[in-house]
């Protein structure tokens, strides 16, 4: 009995030490203070990136005489969308290559429309990004990709699409990672304090990553499973032999 008690304390010591070292379960950890990036309407507006797929719709003057070249345009230039190449260009009928990377949807529409005005009478252009999406990870019931059918989405909407927060979710430190021209930026949102919330901080942009961290108990349980699983396996394997020995006696 004495040896069994000593063994139990040794195992507990290994487990506690292992759990304290098991710090890599939580993602995007940092020892630096995360600066609260000021979110404005201008910063939320999405800019077109290489590899985006665009819907470009051209409206023309109904009274215009259509030539053979112009008749190929139609309303929707490509129903499947036009891929922005690695250099940030798309290729359109009549006007050729147009650089759209770095422009908003409105700016791209205005630029393409100005180029078509050199070829057509009173053209009007509509541009929409077809592949806008967000990514939700962590303590939600449905992790994954959320497609966006509008310019932006709120954090509450994204969490709702992800099935809501689990019981292990840390609600006062939601991490939002946004791509920038220089790499990435991070901000944290506290959903438990209404007084500290503002509408801008809850706004998300396409390609944002929302990460809901697990609480300390969840991390402890995961670490515990990692260190106790070998003993569970050993117990499972040894159980039939122990039973046979007991029956033989």
C-alpha positions as CSV (number, residue, x, y, z in Angstrom):
1,X,0.0,0.0,0.0
2,X,2.9,2.3,0.9
3,X,4.5,1.7,-2.5
4,X,1.2,2.3,-4.3
5,X,0.7,5.7,-2.5
6,X,4.2,6.8,-3.5
7,X,3.5,5.8,-7.1
8,X,0.3,7.8,-7.1
9,X,2.2,10.9,-5.8
10,X,4.9,10.5,-8.4
11,X,2.3,10.2,-11.2
12,X,0.5,13.3,-9.9
13,X,3.8,15.2,-9.9
14,X,4.5,14.2,-13.5
15,X,0.9,15.2,-14.5
16,X,1.0,18.6,-12.8
17,X,4.5,19.3,-14.2
18,X,3.4,18.2,-17.6
19,X,0.3,20.3,-17.5
20,X,2.2,23.4,-16.6
21,X,4.5,22.8,-19.5
22,X,1.7,22.0,-21.9
23,X,1.3,25.6,-23.1
24,X,1.0,25.1,-26.8
25,X,-2.7,24.2,-26.9
26,X,-3.8,27.8,-27.1
27,X,-3.1,29.5,-30.4
28,X,-1.6,32.9,-31.2
29,X,0.0,33.4,-27.8
30,X,2.2,36.4,-27.4
31,X,4.3,38.0,-24.6
32,X,3.9,41.4,-26.1
33,X,1.0,43.7,-25.3
34,X,-1.5,43.6,-28.1
35,X,-2.2,47.1,-29.2
36,X,-5.9,47.9,-29.7
37,X,-6.0,48.8,-33.4
38,X,-8.4,51.6,-34.0
39,X,-11.1,50.3,-36.4
40,X,-12.6,52.9,-38.7
41,X,-15.0,52.8,-41.6
42,X,-12.0,53.3,-43.9
43,X,-9.9,50.5,-42.4
44,X,-12.9,48.1,-42.6
45,X,-13.4,48.7,-46.3
46,X,-12.0,45.7,-48.2
47,X,-9.3,46.1,-50.8
48,X,-9.0,43.7,-53.7
49,X,-6.1,41.2,-53.5
50,X,-4.3,39.0,-56.0
51,X,-6.2,35.7,-56.4
52,X,-9.6,37.3,-55.6
53,X,-12.4,36.5,-58.0
54,X,-14.5,39.4,-59.3
55,X,-17.9,39.7,-60.8
56,X,-17.9,42.5,-63.3
57,X,-21.2,43.6,-64.8
58,X,-21.3,46.2,-67.6
59,X,-24.4,48.2,-68.3
60,X,-24.6,50.0,-71.6
61,X,-26.8,52.6,-73.2
62,X,-29.8,50.7,-74.6
63,X,-29.8,53.0,-77.6
64,X,-26.2,52.4,-78.5
65,X,-25.5,50.7,-81.9
66,X,-23.8,47.4,-81.0
67,X,-20.8,46.3,-83.0
68,X,-19.6,42.7,-83.2
69,X,-16.9,43.3,-80.7
70,X,-19.2,45.0,-78.2
71,X,-21.9,42.4,-78.6
72,X,-19.6,39.9,-76.9
73,X,-19.6,41.9,-73.7
74,X,-23.2,41.2,-72.6
75,X,-24.1,42.3,-69.1
76,X,-22.1,39.9,-66.9
77,X,-18.6,39.7,-68.5
78,X,-17.9,36.4,-67.0
79,X,-20.6,34.5,-64.9
80,X,-17.9,32.4,-63.2
81,X,-15.9,35.5,-62.1
82,X,-12.6,37.0,-63.3
83,X,-9.5,36.0,-61.4
84,X,-7.1,38.7,-60.3
85,X,-3.7,37.5,-61.3
86,X,-0.6,37.5,-59.1
87,X,0.4,41.0,-60.4
88,X,-3.0,42.4,-59.4
89,X,-4.5,42.7,-63.0
90,X,-7.7,41.4,-64.7
91,X,-8.2,41.3,-68.4
92,X,-11.4,42.7,-69.9
93,X,-12.8,42.9,-73.4
94,X,-12.1,46.1,-75.4
95,X,-10.0,47.7,-72.7
96,X,-7.5,44.9,-71.9
97,X,-5.5,44.6,-68.7
98,X,-6.6,46.7,-65.7
99,X,-4.8,46.8,-62.3
100,X,-7.4,46.4,-59.5
101,X,-5.4,45.1,-56.6
102,X,-5.4,47.5,-53.7
103,X,-8.7,49.1,-54.8
104,X,-12.0,48.9,-53.1
105,X,-15.0,47.6,-55.0
106,X,-16.2,51.2,-55.6
107,X,-12.8,52.4,-56.8
108,X,-12.4,49.4,-59.1
109,X,-15.9,50.1,-60.6
110,X,-15.0,53.7,-61.2
111,X,-11.6,52.9,-62.8
112,X,-13.1,50.3,-65.2
113,X,-16.0,52.5,-66.0
114,X,-13.7,55.4,-66.9
115,X,-11.8,53.1,-69.3
116,X,-15.0,51.8,-71.0
117,X,-16.1,55.4,-71.5
118,X,-13.4,55.7,-74.1
119,X,-15.0,52.8,-76.1
120,X,-18.7,53.0,-75.2
121,X,-21.5,55.5,-74.7
122,X,-22.6,56.0,-71.1
123,X,-21.4,52.7,-69.7
124,X,-22.0,51.8,-66.1
125,X,-19.9,49.2,-64.3
126,X,-20.6,47.1,-61.2
127,X,-17.8,45.2,-59.4
128,X,-18.3,42.7,-56.6
129,X,-15.7,40.4,-54.9
130,X,-17.1,36.9,-55.1
131,X,-14.8,35.1,-52.6
132,X,-15.2,37.2,-49.4
133,X,-14.9,35.0,-46.3
134,X,-14.0,34.9,-42.7
135,X,-12.3,32.1,-40.6
136,X,-13.6,31.2,-37.1
137,X,-11.4,28.9,-34.9
138,X,-11.4,27.8,-31.3
139,X,-14.2,27.4,-28.8
140,X,-17.2,27.5,-31.1
141,X,-19.5,24.6,-32.1
142,X,-18.7,24.9,-35.9
143,X,-15.2,26.0,-36.7
144,X,-14.4,26.8,-40.3
145,X,-15.0,29.2,-43.2
146,X,-17.9,31.7,-43.3
147,X,-18.8,33.2,-46.7
148,X,-19.7,36.9,-46.7
149,X,-22.3,38.1,-49.1
150,X,-21.9,41.8,-48.1
151,X,-19.1,44.3,-47.5
152,X,-18.6,43.4,-43.8
153,X,-19.9,41.4,-40.9
154,X,-20.1,41.9,-37.1
155,X,-18.3,39.6,-34.6
156,X,-21.7,38.6,-33.2
157,X,-22.9,37.5,-36.6
158,X,-19.7,35.5,-37.2
159,X,-20.1,33.7,-33.8
160,X,-23.8,33.0,-34.6
161,X,-22.8,31.5,-38.0
162,X,-20.3,29.3,-36.1
163,X,-23.0,27.9,-33.9
164,X,-22.2,30.0,-30.8
165,X,-19.6,29.8,-28.1
166,X,-18.8,26.6,-26.2
167,X,-18.9,26.5,-22.4
168,X,-15.1,26.5,-22.4
169,X,-14.8,29.8,-24.4
170,X,-13.0,32.8,-23.0
171,X,-15.5,35.5,-23.6
172,X,-13.6,38.6,-22.5
173,X,-10.6,38.2,-24.8
174,X,-11.8,37.3,-28.4
175,X,-8.8,37.5,-30.7
176,X,-9.2,39.0,-34.2
177,X,-6.3,38.7,-36.6
178,X,-6.4,40.9,-39.8
179,X,-4.1,40.8,-42.8
180,X,-2.4,44.1,-43.5
181,X,0.1,45.5,-46.0
182,X,2.9,44.8,-43.6
183,X,1.8,41.3,-42.4
184,X,-0.8,40.9,-39.7
185,X,-2.4,42.9,-36.9
186,X,-4.2,41.6,-33.8
187,X,-6.9,43.1,-31.5
188,X,-8.9,41.7,-28.7
189,X,-12.6,42.2,-27.9
190,X,-14.3,41.8,-24.6
191,X,-17.9,40.5,-25.1
192,X,-18.7,40.5,-21.4
193,X,-18.6,44.3,-20.9
194,X,-21.2,46.2,-22.9
195,X,-19.8,49.6,-21.6
196,X,-16.4,48.9,-23.2
197,X,-17.9,47.8,-26.6
198,X,-18.1,50.1,-29.6
199,X,-19.6,49.2,-33.0
200,X,-16.4,49.7,-34.9
201,X,-14.4,47.2,-32.8
202,X,-17.1,44.5,-33.5
203,X,-16.8,45.0,-37.3
204,X,-15.0,42.3,-39.3
205,X,-13.4,42.4,-42.7
206,X,-13.0,39.6,-45.3
207,X,-10.0,37.4,-44.5
208,X,-10.2,38.1,-40.8
209,X,-9.5,35.2,-38.5
210,X,-11.5,35.1,-35.3
211,X,-10.0,32.9,-32.5
212,X,-11.9,32.1,-29.3
213,X,-9.5,30.9,-26.7
214,X,-10.1,28.0,-24.3
215,X,-10.3,28.6,-20.6
216,X,-7.6,27.3,-18.3
217,X,-9.7,24.2,-17.2
218,X,-10.0,23.1,-20.9
219,X,-6.3,23.4,-21.4
220,X,-5.7,21.5,-18.1
221,X,-8.0,18.7,-19.2
222,X,-6.3,18.4,-22.6
223,X,-2.9,18.3,-21.0
224,X,-4.1,15.8,-18.5
225,X,-5.4,13.5,-21.3
226,X,-2.0,13.7,-23.0
227,X,-0.2,12.5,-19.9
228,X,-2.7,10.0,-18.6
229,X,-3.4,8.3,-21.9
230,X,-0.3,6.0,-21.7
231,X,-1.5,4.8,-18.3
232,X,-5.0,4.3,-19.6
233,X,-3.6,2.3,-22.5
234,X,-1.4,0.2,-20.1
235,X,-4.5,-0.4,-17.9
236,X,-6.6,-1.5,-20.8
237,X,-3.9,-3.9,-22.0
238,X,-3.2,-5.3,-18.5
239,X,-6.8,-5.7,-17.5
240,X,-7.4,-9.1,-19.1
241,X,-4.2,-10.5,-17.6
242,X,-5.1,-9.3,-14.2
243,X,-8.6,-10.8,-14.5
244,X,-7.2,-14.2,-15.6
245,X,-4.8,-14.2,-12.7
246,X,-7.6,-13.3,-10.3
247,X,-9.8,-16.2,-11.7
248,X,-6.9,-18.7,-11.5
249,X,-6.5,-18.0,-7.9
